[in-house]
Amino acid sequence: MENRKTRQVNEFKLVDAHGKEYTAFEYQEGAENPSLKWIKAGQSLFSLSDGTAVDKLDGNTFKIPLINRVLHRQP
């Protein structure tokens, strides 16, 4: 039987229009198979380092819904 859990799969920097930087984390539900390989399942969830939820608009644009602020991935 698989042990499903949410795991951090990515970390990246975002910046807002005022130049303030944020660290964002991507989490995805998945399971480890008997060989301990991580198997991803389901959609990704994004949050800032403080736990604030972030919505992904496209590959490089994210939005903090609580304060209606748009962030862009740093090159």
C-alpha positions in Angstrom: 0.0 0.0 0.0 1.3 3.5 -0.9 1.9 6.1 1.7 0.5 9.3 0.0 1.8 12.7 1.3 2.5 16.2 0.1 6.1 17.0 -0.6 8.1 20.0 -1.7 9.3 19.5 -5.2 10.6 23.0 -6.2 11.8 26.3 -4.8 12.1 29.6 -6.7 12.3 33.3 -6.3 9.5 35.7 -7.2 9.5 39.5 -7.4 6.7 42.0 -7.3 6.3 45.4 -9.2 8.1 47.2 -6.3 11.1 44.9 -6.4 10.4 43.0 -3.2 11.6 39.4 -3.4 9.7 36.4 -2.2 10.6 32.7 -1.9 8.0 30.4 -3.3 7.6 26.6 -2.9 5.9 24.1 -5.1 4.3 21.1 -3.4 2.8 18.1 -4.9 1.0 15.1 -3.6 2.6 11.7 -4.3 3.9 8.5 -2.9 7.2 6.6 -2.6 7.1 3.2 -4.3 9.1 0.2 -2.9 12.3 1.4 -4.5 11.9 4.8 -2.8 11.3 6.7 -6.0 8.9 9.6 -5.6 5.8 9.3 -7.8 4.0 12.6 -8.3 0.2 12.6 -8.5 -2.2 15.5 -8.8 -1.8 19.2 -9.3 0.9 21.4 -7.8 0.2 23.7 -4.9 2.2 26.9 -4.4 2.9 28.9 -1.3 5.3 31.6 -0.1 7.9 30.8 2.6 5.5 32.1 5.3 2.8 29.7 4.1 0.7 32.2 2.2 -1.1 30.5 -0.7 -0.1 31.6 -4.2 -2.1 31.0 -7.4 -0.2 30.2 -10.6 -1.4 32.2 -13.6 1.2 31.0 -16.1 4.7 29.6 -16.0 6.3 32.9 -14.9 3.4 34.8 -13.2 1.8 34.1 -9.8 -0.7 35.9 -7.7 -1.2 36.3 -4.0 -5.1 36.2 -3.8 -5.3 37.7 -0.3 -3.8 41.0 -1.3 -4.3 40.8 -5.0 -0.6 41.2 -5.8 1.0 39.8 -8.9 4.5 38.3 -8.7 6.9 37.3 -11.5 9.5 34.6 -11.5 13.0 36.0 -11.4 15.2 35.2 -14.5 
